[in-house]
Amino acid sequence: MVEVTRIWIHAFIFLQTLSGLSRVWCSSGGDDLPGIGPPYFQEYDSGSTVNVTTQLGSTTYLHCKVNRLGGKTVSWMRRSGPENPYLLSYGRQIYSSDARYQIFHEGGHDWKLQIQYTRTSDEGLYECRVTSKYQIVLYTYLKVAVPEIKIMDERNSMVKDQIIYEGGSTIELKCVVSNLVGEQPEYIIWKKEERMLNYDLERGGISVETNLMATGATSKLKIKGAKYADSGNYTCTMMGMKATTSVELNIQPGKNAQPIMDDDGGSSSASGLLTSTTLILVILEAFISRI
């Protein structure tokens, strides 16, 4: 009986202590627990700016790790200008009409803002705020990287719109993708019109060699024994990265197996037109001389 009484006395003293702490906390506005201190960011000082770079079209996560949160609430805001912040989330509740935003509370400390299908318009300043006796804020500047893609010929000259090869030559085109961040790209697809060439067995003599890296990729298309039927629109696409480019390929009769180049080093049909014009003038002059 004495032992039971002693337990009840200890329990009563404990409850009274908690009640006293509660009264002190509430009388101070519920800001900080006495002897514990205010909330603070786990990795940065209040007012710091974190720079984050993400890929166009990817899923982006902005982190806000808060210690000693207590009963306070974490909010995320987007700032489109110095005087134009707007609320994205308050606690676990999303206040944006944009369904691409979601909030995740992980690990007891991290209030993570998710942005799906990231757009270039998402680039800018974001704020993670905790309001207590003294408000603390962590800024995140989001930069959206847009992939760059171009087609080069075997001389490493960029093909602008079209390229001309002579019949019987070997066509060599290289697709170069740069300005990638985050995950390694999946793969590159070559197409002629709507037909995929990566595993083409119908024509024969076609090969594709692709090298994928974390920051970019290259893919080489080789077509042996160029024929007039090979003329058409060729497209190079980086899957999952919203990166694509195309070139018009024309096959003309001739003996040399070299593409015709324009004056600035880019592949073009201008020189081909000049050669045809010269030929016509020669024939015309020979015809006139016989009259």
Secondary structure, 3 states (H helix, E strand, C coil): CHHHHHHHHHHHHHHHHHHHHHHHHHHCCCCCECCCECCEECCCCCCCEEEEEEECCCCEEECCEEECCCCCCEEEEEECCCCCEEEEEECCEECCCCCCEEEEEECCCEEEEEECCCCHHHCEEEEEEECCCCCEEEEEEEEEECCEEEEEECCCCEECCEEEEECCCCEEEEEEEECCCCCCCCCEEEEECCEECCCCCCCCCEEEEEEECCCCEEEEEEECCCCHHHCEEEEEEECCCCEEEEEEEEEECCCCCCCCECCCCCECCHHHHHHHHHHHHHHHHHHHHHC
